[in-house]
Amino acid sequence: MLDQETARTAQSNTVAMSASPATNVSADGTSTSTITATVNSTASGTPVVAGDTVHFTVLPGQGTLSSAYAVTNSNGVGPVTYTAT
């Protein structure tokens, strides 16, 4: 029998990504955009519990991130900041 933590992390989830601003981020080394992942349970469409980790990557030479991962809050949202280079 799986414990609740194992069962929760074993289920399939969906991740919706958004950026703000989504366009016109100048590659000047100072312009930023907030990249947000929203993790939802595929079974119900409701946010997962807080504490899930979402990993982010950027292609080499395409900018930097404030963190390589974000931990979701109670709404299933985990943001990082992208700086364009």
C-alpha positions as CSV (number, residue, x, y, z in Angstrom):
1,M,0.0,0.0,0.0
2,L,1.3,3.5,-0.9
3,D,1.4,6.2,1.7
4,Q,-0.3,9.5,0.8
5,E,2.9,11.3,-0.2
6,T,3.9,8.5,-2.6
7,A,0.4,8.3,-4.1
8,R,0.3,12.1,-4.5
9,T,3.6,12.3,-6.3
10,A,2.9,9.2,-8.4
11,Q,-0.2,10.6,-10.1
12,S,-0.1,12.4,-13.4
13,N,-0.2,16.2,-13.3
14,T,-0.4,18.9,-16.0
15,V,1.8,22.0,-16.0
16,A,0.6,25.2,-17.6
17,M,3.4,27.7,-18.4
18,S,3.0,31.5,-18.7
19,A,5.3,34.5,-19.0
20,S,4.8,38.1,-18.0
21,P,5.6,40.0,-20.1
22,A,5.4,37.3,-22.8
23,T,6.9,39.3,-25.6
24,N,9.2,42.3,-26.2
25,V,11.9,41.2,-23.7
26,S,15.1,42.8,-24.9
27,A,18.2,40.7,-24.8
28,D,20.1,43.4,-22.9
29,G,21.1,41.6,-19.8
30,T,18.6,43.5,-17.6
31,S,15.2,42.9,-19.1
32,T,13.2,40.3,-17.2
33,S,10.1,38.2,-17.5
34,T,8.3,36.2,-14.8
35,I,7.9,32.6,-15.9
36,T,5.2,30.8,-14.0
37,A,4.3,27.1,-13.9
38,T,0.9,26.2,-12.6
39,V,0.7,22.5,-11.7
40,N,-2.8,20.9,-11.8
41,S,-4.0,17.4,-11.1
42,T,-5.2,15.8,-14.4
43,A,-8.0,14.0,-12.6
44,S,-9.7,17.0,-11.3
45,G,-8.0,20.1,-12.7
46,T,-7.5,21.5,-9.3
47,P,-4.2,22.8,-8.1
48,V,-1.9,20.3,-6.4
49,V,-0.9,20.8,-2.8
50,A,1.8,23.2,-2.0
51,G,5.4,22.0,-2.0
52,D,5.8,20.4,-5.4
53,T,9.0,21.2,-7.2
54,V,9.1,22.4,-10.8
55,H,12.4,22.5,-12.6
56,F,13.3,25.1,-15.3
57,T,16.1,25.3,-17.8
58,V,17.3,27.8,-20.4
59,L,19.3,27.0,-23.5
60,P,22.9,28.0,-23.2
61,G,23.4,31.6,-24.2
62,Q,19.7,32.4,-24.1
63,G,19.5,34.1,-20.7
64,T,19.5,33.2,-17.0
65,L,17.0,32.2,-14.4
66,S,16.7,33.4,-10.8
67,S,16.5,29.7,-9.8
68,A,16.7,26.4,-11.5
69,Y,13.5,25.4,-9.7
70,A,10.4,26.7,-8.0
71,V,8.3,25.2,-5.2
72,T,4.6,25.5,-5.7
73,N,2.4,27.5,-3.4
74,S,-1.1,26.5,-2.2
75,N,-2.5,27.4,-5.6
76,G,0.0,25.1,-7.4
77,V,1.9,28.1,-8.7
78,G,5.7,28.3,-8.9
79,P,7.5,31.3,-10.5
80,V,11.0,32.1,-11.5
81,T,12.5,35.2,-13.1
82,Y,14.1,35.0,-16.6
83,T,16.7,37.6,-17.5
84,A,17.3,38.0,-21.3
85,T,20.9,38.1,-22.6
